[in-house]
Amino acid sequence: MEEIYLIDKDFENFRIDKWIKNKVIKIPQSLIEKNLRKKNITVNRLKVKSSYKLKYNDKVYFVNFKPEQNNYKEKKKYLPNKKEIKSSNDFIIEDNEDFCVINKPPGLAVQGGTKIGKNLIDILRKNKKFKEEQPYIVHRIDKETSGILLVAKTKKYAQLFTSLFRIRKIHKLYLSICSGEFDKKKGVFEGNLIRFEKKRKIQENAKTYFKVLDKNTNSTLLLLNPVTGRKHQIRKQLATINHPIHGDIKYNFSKTKKENMNHLMLHAYSIKFMINNKKYEYKANIPEHFERMLDIKRLKISKNF
């Protein structure tokens, strides 16, 4: 099957890749490049590069061009509804001209991705508190994890927070309910964690201080202070010592399935840092699902832990 387009004056000097996205179909750049290389798309029957600038009366030929056979589906952009935008006000702990502190609910991704639609950053973009500003991510917490998230409002503060995280001048505390009874009252988890980027194996040193707040033969309530910020750091470290976090499907699938839990029992409880000799400290209220699990596991949390 062949389709032919005649270039008019309106698209003269357009790059062919931009013209395709504008006039024919919005597809990824990689798919345009592929079809140009295979001569499925040509100009005046000649092979061209994606940078080719169209001329008046050029003929663009599409031969056997079927993007659906490349398993391509145009991605629908996530647009938060009014209810989601309004409810995001309930997440906000602190809001000023430089940054915002969020108590992120469990199950909400921080930002969108290939398989992620609903996400916090797109919701905040529509919130009136960000009418004049842009939300900048300066660190992440897992979709399943609840609690403290710092969001910068300006490039200046985004760069500042990124630097403070890099030199470990931002301190976070987490609460976790994990399976089994801990022997030690406090200590440190330290060692290499392994992750993969495609087929490449990467080992990274990870360090987390811990303190037992309460325990029984069934479960332990921990206060955790991660020094490094590796992906799934706390979850991996606890699973490695056979004390996986309750509700962790990824690292404790069999027990989680039996217990029929809907949430990961990991909560980013507090964050503190200093800017221009001024101390900042924020705490995120413990969510209801975490409180319920404390009751179920017969664990108590003191007011001054």
Sequence and secondary structure as in RCSB ss.txt:
>XXXX:A:sequence
MEEIYLIDKDFENFRIDKWIKNKVIKIPQSLIEKNLRKKNITVNRLKVKSSYKLKYNDKVYFVNFKPEQNNYKEK
KKYLPNKKEIKSSNDFIIEDNEDFCVINKPPGLAVQGGTKIGKNLIDILRKNKKFKEEQPYIVHRIDKETSGILL
VAKTKKYAQLFTSLFRIRKIHKLYLSICSGEFDKKKGVFEGNLIRFEKKRKIQENAKTYFKVLDKNTNSTLLLLN
PVTGRKHQIRKQLATINHPIHGDIKYNFSKTKKENMNHLMLHAYSIKFMINNKKYEYKANIPEHFERMLDIKRLK
ISKNF
>XXXX:A:secstr
 EEEEE  GGGTT BHHHHIIIII    HHHHHHHHHTTSEEETTB   TT B  TT EEEEES  GGGGT    
      HHHHHHGGGGEEEE SSEEEEEE TT BSS BTTB SBHHHHHHHSGGGSSS  EE S   TT EEEEE
EESSHHHHHHHHHHHHTT  EEEEEEEEES  S SEEEEEEEEEEEETTEEEEEEEEEEEEEEEE SSEEEEEEE
ESS  TTHHHHHHHHTT  BTT TTT HHHHHHHT  S  EEEEEEEEEETTEEEEEE    HHHHHHHHHTT  
  TT 
